[in-house]
């Protein structure tokens, strides 16, 4: 008689595993965001010690931001092939190496290699495409809400880590702060190994909200991850949906990270506001960003994602169009209203965009969203340069704010033009 291996019984969606995986992903994304943004507080100490120019130091940060976006779709493909635990664990080790080894650096190329390449690749492997992988595999019900919560972790990371990093850089020096980042990244690795599981079937359960046998079979992946990533891009690029989502998300990046995050402080300072006050207002934007993103995830489970995106972009565009009239030496109530309103809308676009990618591209959605997110980073880079050029040519940032407002109207139109259809690109 031939003995058969026991089959692990499949439990219904009451299992705690989806929430354990989501909680682990939250901690990982929170740390990745903090690790990525921390080098910003080291610019002045590095300039003081090594004499490197701000532009030279910023080049490493720029490479970090670029890789953060470009690596994302490849990381999603690697997660398909090798699993989330392996990819995320290696990414955390890269971040730890990149941050820890900076204490020994003395040349610019070492700064670019460690800050730009290692930390850029490491944090890019834990970017928003990771959110799409977790929610796509582990959640059927409340997928939008979980997307919002995990996206909020990205927004909150800087708020949690930057004040601590700035304090340490001023008290014990930038080397001590770098070592703390390295230790923090390594401490997350055991948590990932223990609680981050690749698929519900690995632990004998199903995605939250699904019943046994309800979930569609996953696509069989063959070939290398690099080829897989480019193949998915090729197939997705043949659809209008991809270009509509990528175009809208590029404008999203241009009107947030590229414009406001880069140029709000100098623009406010030109109107007589102290730079410290302007930076504090940006921190408040981050606080309301967490609230808005979680709320957006809740709405995504209940409202047409296209209409949500259109509403977000129109409201953002209107707020940016009024900003030149609100800037003043002090933070008056109208400017506070802008800060609160704009903060609620900052990355609220992520959950509905992830939902549309999942609906249209099925099991390929995490990789497709990785490419859409890369467009976001490209838009950020273009806006960062473009707004500076507008300021140099016209002598004011007003044209940048108004141009961004007009672009948001375009993004709203692109979002409404997306056709809702079940996954057809396989």
DAKA-V892197 format. One record per residue. N is the residue number from 1. RES is the residue in one small letter. PHI is phi in radians with two decimals (* if undefined). PSI is psi in whole degrees, 0 to 359 (none if undefined). Layout:
# DAKA-V892197
N,RES,PHI,PSI / N,RES,PHI,PSI
This chain:
# DAKA-V892197
1,x,*,136 / 2,x,-1.60,125 / 3,x,-1.48,140 / 4,x,-1.87,147 / 5,x,-1.20,141 / 6,x,-1.11,139 / 7,x,-1.65,126 / 8,x,-1.20,124 / 9,x,-1.12,144 / 10,x,-1.57,124 / 11,x,-1.63,158 / 12,x,-1.35,184 / 13,x,-1.28,8 / 14,x,-1.36,355 / 15,x,-1.04,145 / 16,x,-1.46,352 / 17,x,-1.05,316 / 18,x,-0.98,321 / 19,x,-1.29,328 / 20,x,-1.15,318 / 21,x,-1.13,316 / 22,x,-1.10,319 / 23,x,-1.12,319 / 24,x,-1.13,317 / 25,x,-1.09,323 / 26,x,-1.05,311 / 27,x,-1.08,319 / 28,x,-1.13,314 / 29,x,-1.17,323 / 30,x,-1.05,313 / 31,x,-1.16,318 / 32,x,-1.05,319 / 33,x,-1.12,316 / 34,x,-1.15,318 / 35,x,-1.08,320 / 36,x,-1.20,321 / 37,x,-1.53,344 / 38,x,-1.02,322 / 39,x,-0.97,339 / 40,x,-1.05,329 / 41,x,-1.45,355 / 42,x,-1.70,357 / 43,x,-1.05,309 / 44,x,-1.13,315 / 45,x,-1.06,322 / 46,x,-1.19,321 / 47,x,-1.10,319 / 48,x,-1.19,324 / 49,x,-1.46,316 / 50,x,-1.79,345 / 51,x,1.37,10 / 52,x,-1.22,143 / 53,x,-1.24,160 / 54,x,-1.07,322 / 55,x,-1.10,319 / 56,x,-1.12,314 / 57,x,-1.15,320 / 58,x,-1.14,335 / 59,x,-1.11,324 / 60,x,-1.17,320 / 61,x,-1.14,321 / 62,x,-1.12,318 / 63,x,-1.10,321 / 64,x,-0.98,312 / 65,x,-1.14,320 / 66,x,-1.13,312 / 67,x,-1.15,328 / 68,x,-0.97,323 / 69,x,-1.50,316 / 70,x,-1.20,324 / 71,x,-1.22,334 / 72,x,-0.91,309 / 73,x,-1.15,326 / 74,x,-1.19,324 / 75,x,-1.13,321 / 76,x,-1.08,320 / 77,x,-1.18,322 / 78,x,-1.13,324 / 79,x,-1.14,325 / 80,x,-1.08,317 / 81,x,-1.48,319 / 82,x,-1.98,351 / 83,x,1.70,153 / 84,x,-1.16,320 / 85,x,-1.04,314 / 86,x,-1.14,312 / 87,x,-1.12,313 / 88,x,-1.18,321 / 89,x,-1.09,315 / 90,x,-1.13,321 / 91,x,-1.08,318 / 92,x,-1.13,322 / 93,x,-1.13,321 / 94,x,-1.08,317 / 95,x,-1.08,316 / 96,x,-1.07,317 / 97,x,-1.14,315 / 98,x,-1.07,320 / 99,x,-1.40,316 / 100,x,-1.15,322 / 101,x,-1.29,347 / 102,x,-1.11,338 / 103,x,-1.16,343 / 104,x,-1.77,356 / 105,x,-1.33,154 / 106,x,-2.57,359 / 107,x,-2.19,156 / 108,x,-1.12,321 / 109,x,-1.10,330 / 110,x,-1.21,322 / 111,x,-1.07,314 / 112,x,-1.12,318 / 113,x,-1.13,314 / 114,x,-1.38,304 / 115,x,-1.25,314 / 116,x,-1.29,305 / 117,x,-1.47,301 / 118,x,-1.11,309 / 119,x,-1.22,326 / 120,x,-1.11,313 / 121,x,-1.17,318 / 122,x,-1.10,309 / 123,x,-1.24,328 / 124,x,-1.12,332 / 125,x,-1.29,348 / 126,x,-2.09,31 / 127,x,-1.46,197 / 128,x,-1.17,340 / 129,x,-1.11,331 / 130,x,-1.07,323 / 131,x,-1.05,316 / 132,x,-1.12,324 / 133,x,-1.16,311 / 134,x,-1.09,310 / 135,x,-1.21,326 / 136,x,-1.18,326 / 137,x,-1.55,328 / 138,x,-1.92,354 / 139,x,-2.41,134 / 140,x,-1.91,305 / 141,x,-1.46,150 / 142,x,1.05,24 / 143,x,-1.10,318 / 144,x,-1.13,317 / 145,x,-1.09,316 / 146,x,-1.15,322 / 147,x,-1.02,318 / 148,x,-1.13,317 / 149,x,-1.13,316 / 150,x,-1.19,323 / 151,x,-1.14,323 / 152,x,-1.07,329 / 153,x,-1.06,322 / 154,x,-1.08,319 / 155,x,-1.24,325 / 156,x,-1.39,340 / 157,x,-0.98,313 / 158,x,-1.10,321 / 159,x,-1.11,324 / 160,x,-1.32,317 / 161,x,-1.62,323 / 162,x,-1.06,315 / 163,x,-1.03,321 / 164,x,-1.15,317 / 165,x,-1.10,317 / 166,x,-1.11,320 / 167,x,-1.15,316 / 168,x,-1.16,320 / 169,x,-1.07,327 / 170,x,-1.43,335 / 171,x,-1.72,303 / 172,x,-1.81,356 / 173,x,1.76,163 / 174,x,-1.21,334 / 175,x,-1.14,317 / 176,x,-1.09,321 / 177,x,-1.16,321 / 178,x,-1.12,318 / 179,x,-1.14,327 / 180,x,-1.16,320 / 181,x,-1.08,315 / 182,x,-1.05,315 / 183,x,-1.13,321 / 184,x,-1.08,318 / 185,x,-1.12,318 / 186,x,-1.20,328 / 187,x,-1.18,335 / 188,x,-1.36,337 / 189,x,-1.00,311 / 190,x,-1.05,325 / 191,x,-1.09,318 / 192,x,-1.11,315 / 193,x,-1.13,328 / 194,x,-1.42,319 / 195,x,-2.08,348 / 196,x,-1.58,107 / 197,x,-1.85,148 / 198,x,-1.28,316 / 199,x,-2.49,153 / 200,x,-0.98,323 / 201,x,-1.09,337 / 202,x,-1.12,335 / 203,x,-2.09,21 / 204,x,1.19,36 / 205,x,-2.43,188 / 206,x,-2.23,171 / 207,x,-1.08,151 / 208,x,-1.05,126 / 209,x,1.61,358 / 210,x,-1.87,153 / 211,x,-1.84,157 / 212,x,-0.93,130 / 213,x,1.47,356 / 214,x,-1.40,325 / 215,x,-1.30,140 / 216,x,-1.21,151 / 217,x,-1.13,144 / 218,x,-1.39,154 / 219,x,-1.15,138 / 220,x,-1.38,121 / 221,x,-1.71,127 / 222,x,-2.20,157 / 223,x,1.52,176 / 224,x,-1.35,161 / 225,x,-1.15,323 / 226,x,-1.11,314 / 227,x,-1.13,320 / 228,x,-1.04,316 / 229,x,-1.08,315 / 230,x,-1.23,325 / 231,x,-1.12,316 / 232,x,-1.09,319 / 233,x,-1.07,316 / 234,x,-1.04,313 / 235,x,-1.21,318 / 236,x,-1.16,324 / 237,x,-1.16,347 / 238,x,-1.44,355 / 239,x,-1.87,146 / 240,x,-1.20,330 / 241,x,-1.01,317 / 242,x,-1.05,313 / 243,x,-1.21,327 / 244,x,-1.15,315 / 245,x,-1.19,317 / 246,x,-1.13,319 / 247,x,-1.11,316 / 248,x,-1.12,320 / 249,x,-1.28,331 / 250,x,-1.11,319 / 251,x,-1.17,324 / 252,x,-1.02,312 / 253,x,-1.12,321 / 254,x,-1.12,324 / 255,x,-1.64,5 / 256,x,-2.15,273 / 257,x,-1.06,314 / 258,x,-1.18,321 / 259,x,-1.71,291 / 260,x,-1.18,316 / 261,x,-1.14,328 / 262,x,-1.56,322 / 263,x,-2.03,357 / 264,x,-1.12,315 / 265,x,-1.07,309 / 266,x,-1.13,326 / 267,x,-1.14,316 / 268,x,-1.15,322 / 269,x,-1.10,325 / 270,x,-1.13,335 / 271,x,-1.59,11 / 272,x,1.67,2 / 273,x,-1.44,134 / 274,x,-1.04,144 / 275,x,-1.06,325 / 276,x,-1.15,323 / 277,x,-1.15,316 / 278,x,-1.10,319 / 279,x,-1.14,323 / 280,x,-1.11,324 / 281,x,-1.13,322 / 282,x,-1.10,323 / 283,x,-1.11,323 / 284,x,-1.15,323 / 285,x,-0.96,317 / 286,x,-1.11,323 / 287,x,-1.10,311 / 288,x,-1.26,338 / 289,x,-1.06,319 / 290,x,-1.07,314 / 291,x,-1.09,313 / 292,x,-1.13,323 / 293,x,-1.23,319 / 294,x,-1.12,317 / 295,x,-1.10,322 / 296,x,-1.09,321 / 297,x,-1.09,320 / 298,x,-1.10,316 / 299,x,-1.15,326 / 300,x,-1.08,330 / 301,x,-1.27,348 / 302,x,-2.21,342 / 303,x,-2.20,150 / 304,x,-0.94,118 / 305,x,-1.02,329 / 306,x,-1.11,317 / 307,x,-1.19,324 / 308,x,-1.07,312 / 309,x,-1.05,316 / 310,x,-1.06,317 / 311,x,-1.12,317 / 312,x,-1.06,314 / 313,x,-1.18,319 / 314,x,-1.10,314 / 315,x,-1.13,321 / 316,x,-1.12,316 / 317,x,-1.06,319 / 318,x,-1.11,318 / 319,x,-1.15,320 / 320,x,-1.18,325 / 321,x,-1.12,329 / 322,x,-1.52,345 / 323,x,-0.99,318 / 324,x,-1.00,334 / 325,x,-1.52,352 / 326,x,-1.78,339 / 327,x,-1.21,133 / 328,x,-2.73,172 / 329,x,-1.06,334 / 330,x,-2.14,160 / 331,x,-1.48,86 / 332,x,-1.31,164 / 333,x,-0.90,319 / 334,x,-1.06,323 / 335,x,-1.22,323 / 336,x,-1.10,323 / 337,x,-1.09,319 / 338,x,-1.09,315 / 339,x,-1.04,314 / 340,x,-1.14,311 / 341,x,-1.11,314 / 342,x,-1.17,323 / 343,x,-1.09,319 / 344,x,-1.08,336 / 345,x,-1.80,358 / 346,x,-0.96,296 / 347,x,-2.11,29 / 348,x,-1.11,345 / 349,x,-1.27,344 / 350,x,-1.19,307 / 351,x,-0.99,314 / 352,x,-1.17,329 / 353,x,-1.19,318 / 354,x,-1.06,318 / 355,x,-1.08,318 / 356,x,-1.20,323 / 357,x,-1.10,317 / 358,x,-1.13,317 / 359,x,-1.13,321 / 360,x,-1.54,325 / 361,x,-2.00,2 / 362,x,1.03,230 / 363,x,-1.18,344 / 364,x,-1.50,359 / 365,x,-0.96,316 / 366,x,-1.02,319 / 367,x,-1.23,318 / 368,x,-1.07,315 / 369,x,-1.12,328 / 370,x,-1.02,318 / 371,x,-1.21,322 / 372,x,-1.08,320 / 373,x,-1.17,326 / 374,x,-1.06,322 / 375,x,-1.08,323 / 376,x,-1.01,315 / 377,x,-1.22,325 / 378,x,-1.12,316 / 379,x,-1.05,322 / 380,x,-1.07,315 / 381,x,-1.13,318 / 382,x,-1.12,316 / 383,x,-1.17,324 / 384,x,-1.05,318 / 385,x,-1.33,315 / 386,x,-1.08,318 / 387,x,-1.12,323 / 388,x,-1.12,320 / 389,x,-1.13,318 / 390,x,-1.05,319 / 391,x,-1.11,318 / 392,x,-1.19,322 / 393,x,-1.36,318 / 394,x,-1.71,343 / 395,x,1.43,6 / 396,x,-2.66,159 / 397,x,-1.55,359 / 398,x,-0.96,316 / 399,x,-1.09,327 / 400,x,-1.17,316 / 401,x,-1.11,316 / 402,x,-1.19,322 / 403,x,-1.10,319 / 404,x,-1.12,321 / 405,x,-1.06,318 / 406,x,-1.15,320 / 407,x,-1.08,325 / 408,x,-1.10,325 / 409,x,-1.13,321 / 410,x,-1.08,316 / 411,x,-1.08,323 / 412,x,-1.09,318 / 413,x,-1.12,319 / 414,x,-1.08,320 / 415,x,-1.15,317 / 416,x,-1.19,337 / 417,x,-1.37,349 / 418,x,-1.15,130 / 419,x,-1.50,133 / 420,x,-1.50,118 / 421,x,-2.68,151 / 422,x,-1.21,158 / 423,x,-0.83,121 / 424,x,-2.19,346 / 425,x,-1.68,107 / 426,x,-1.98,none
